[in-house]
Amino acid sequence: MMAKLHFSLVAPERELFSGDVDQVDAPGVDGDFGVFLGHEPFMTVLRSGRVVIRDGATQKVFQIEGGFADVTPESFTLLAEKASEAV
């Protein structure tokens, strides 16, 4: 089994997603970015937009309204001001 990136999406009310995935795309203030396992560590502020979680052939989409991202080579934690699963 290939190693995966651990991703957590947390809103003030609750954790909306936690799991091991292939890739996460998020809306940074300086532009959209994608994170894979082994990514260089960084932190950034997020703007409102879509977060796309990709795992194999499946994907989940969440809408966020601002927040903060903390990326390490093994994990990505997204703290959203507001978030909901997109329909």
C-alpha positions as CSV (number, residue, x, y, z in Angstrom):
1,M,0.0,0.0,0.0
2,M,1.3,3.4,-0.9
3,A,1.7,6.0,1.9
4,K,-0.8,8.8,2.0
5,L,-1.2,12.3,3.3
6,H,-3.1,12.7,6.5
7,F,-5.7,15.5,6.1
8,S,-7.9,17.1,8.7
9,L,-10.5,19.8,8.0
10,V,-11.7,21.5,11.2
11,A,-14.4,24.2,11.6
12,P,-15.2,25.9,14.9
13,E,-18.2,23.6,15.4
14,R,-16.5,20.2,14.6
15,E,-14.1,18.2,12.6
16,L,-15.6,17.8,9.1
17,F,-13.0,15.4,7.6
18,S,-10.1,13.3,8.9
19,G,-8.4,10.7,6.9
20,D,-5.5,9.5,4.6
21,V,-5.8,10.8,1.1
22,D,-3.7,11.3,-2.1
23,Q,-4.1,15.0,-2.6
24,V,-5.8,18.1,-1.3
25,D,-6.4,21.3,-3.2
26,A,-7.1,24.5,-1.3
27,P,-7.7,28.3,-1.9
28,G,-4.7,30.2,-0.5
29,V,-4.6,34.0,-0.3
30,D,-1.8,33.9,-2.9
31,G,-3.6,31.4,-5.2
32,D,-4.9,27.8,-5.2
33,F,-2.4,25.1,-4.1
34,G,-2.2,21.3,-4.0
35,V,-0.6,19.2,-1.3
36,F,0.7,15.7,-1.7
37,L,2.6,13.4,0.8
38,G,6.2,14.8,1.1
39,H,5.3,18.4,0.5
40,E,7.6,21.1,1.9
41,P,6.3,22.4,5.2
42,F,4.5,25.8,5.2
43,M,1.7,27.8,6.8
44,T,-0.7,30.1,5.0
45,V,-3.9,32.1,5.3
46,L,-6.8,30.8,3.2
47,R,-9.4,32.8,1.3
48,S,-13.0,31.7,0.7
49,G,-13.3,28.9,-1.9
50,R,-13.4,25.2,-2.5
51,V,-11.3,22.5,-0.9
52,V,-11.1,19.4,-3.0
53,I,-10.0,16.1,-1.3
54,R,-8.8,13.5,-3.8
55,D,-8.3,9.8,-2.9
56,G,-8.0,7.4,-5.9
57,A,-11.0,7.9,-8.1
58,T,-13.1,9.5,-5.4
59,Q,-13.2,13.2,-4.4
60,K,-15.0,15.2,-1.7
61,V,-15.6,19.0,-2.0
62,F,-16.0,21.4,0.8
63,Q,-16.8,25.2,0.7
64,I,-14.8,27.2,3.2
65,E,-14.9,30.9,4.2
66,G,-11.4,31.8,5.2
67,G,-9.0,30.0,7.5
68,F,-5.5,28.8,8.0
69,A,-3.4,25.9,6.6
70,D,-0.6,24.0,8.3
71,V,1.3,21.7,6.0
72,T,4.0,19.2,6.9
73,P,5.6,16.4,4.8
74,E,3.1,13.9,6.4
75,S,0.0,16.0,7.0
76,F,-2.2,18.9,6.2
77,T,-4.4,20.5,8.8
78,L,-6.9,23.1,7.6
79,L,-8.6,25.3,10.2
80,A,-11.6,26.9,8.5
81,E,-13.5,29.9,9.8
82,K,-16.6,28.3,8.3
83,A,-16.9,25.1,6.2
84,S,-19.6,22.9,4.7
85,E,-19.7,20.0,2.3
86,A,-20.5,21.2,-1.2
87,V,-23.5,19.7,-2.9
